[in-house]
Amino acid sequence: MPTPSVEQLLPILQTAVGPVILVSGVGLLLLTMTNRLGRVIDRGRSLAQEHRTNPNADQERILTQLMILNRRAALIRRAITLASLSVLLAAILVIVIFLTALFHWEVSIFLSGLFITCMLALIGSLIAFIQDLNLSLDAYQYDIKDVMGKKSF
């Protein structure tokens, strides 16, 4: 098989760049998610310490918050896992696009399936992320209800 020229490689590389942009965007989303997970973990540890060391604290409130934080951590873990899977599939997609063009393979069904799976993983990740946002706001409402007397938003 002859080595492709630069002119032949350029369109292949241009086609393969699309999923790379997806990787960059999802990377920023992953950064946000890992920061949220870190805050959930820190808050959970703080509340667990308060629960253990302060018997005069509102134990019911602390336990409720810990349950909410545990659920949030699970949602964020799911979101991070699915976003990471999406990035992995996008990276595989880049390689397959390049190899398909280079070796003239006919794998359009496989490419389509890979792309669709990548997008489904991203959609699942975003759904879990939105669920975490909603649960976070519910926890906030629970925290301030005694001060505000009703829902603030």
ChimeraX attribute file (.defattr): number of C-alpha atoms within 10 A of each C-alpha:
attribute: neighborCount
match mode: 1-to-1
recipient: residues
	/A:1	5
	/A:2	4
	/A:3	8
	/A:4	10
	/A:5	8
	/A:6	8
	/A:7	8
	/A:8	12
	/A:9	14
	/A:10	11
	/A:11	13
	/A:12	17
	/A:13	14
	/A:14	10
	/A:15	14
	/A:16	20
	/A:17	15
	/A:18	13
	/A:19	20
	/A:20	16
	/A:21	12
	/A:22	17
	/A:23	20
	/A:24	12
	/A:25	12
	/A:26	19
	/A:27	15
	/A:28	11
	/A:29	18
	/A:30	21
	/A:31	12
	/A:32	14
	/A:33	20
	/A:34	16
	/A:35	12
	/A:36	18
	/A:37	20
	/A:38	13
	/A:39	14
	/A:40	21
	/A:41	16
	/A:42	12
	/A:43	15
	/A:44	20
	/A:45	13
	/A:46	12
	/A:47	19
	/A:48	15
	/A:49	11
	/A:50	16
	/A:51	19
	/A:52	10
	/A:53	10
	/A:54	10
	/A:55	9
	/A:56	8
	/A:57	12
	/A:58	11
	/A:59	15
	/A:60	10
	/A:61	14
	/A:62	17
	/A:63	14
	/A:64	13
	/A:65	20
	/A:66	21
	/A:67	14
	/A:68	19
	/A:69	23
	/A:70	15
	/A:71	17
	/A:72	25
	/A:73	20
	/A:74	15
	/A:75	22
	/A:76	26
	/A:77	18
	/A:78	18
	/A:79	28
	/A:80	25
	/A:81	17
	/A:82	23
	/A:83	27
	/A:84	20
	/A:85	19
	/A:86	27
	/A:87	25
	/A:88	13
	/A:89	21
	/A:90	24
	/A:91	18
	/A:92	17
	/A:93	23
	/A:94	20
	/A:95	12
	/A:96	18
	/A:97	21
	/A:98	20
	/A:99	13
	/A:100	16
	/A:101	17
	/A:102	15
	/A:103	10
	/A:104	9
	/A:105	11
	/A:106	10
	/A:107	12
	/A:108	11
	/A:109	9
	/A:110	12
	/A:111	17
	/A:112	12
	/A:113	13
	/A:114	18
	/A:115	18
	/A:116	14
	/A:117	16
	/A:118	25
	/A:119	20
	/A:120	16
	/A:121	21
	/A:122	23
	/A:123	16
	/A:124	17
	/A:125	28
	/A:126	19
	/A:127	15
	/A:128	21
	/A:129	23
	/A:130	15
	/A:131	17
	/A:132	23
	/A:133	16
	/A:134	13
	/A:135	17
	/A:136	17
	/A:137	13
	/A:138	13
	/A:139	19
	/A:140	14
	/A:141	17
	/A:142	16
	/A:143	14
	/A:144	13
	/A:145	13
	/A:146	9
	/A:147	9
	/A:148	10
	/A:149	8
	/A:150	11
	/A:151	11
	/A:152	9
	/A:153	5
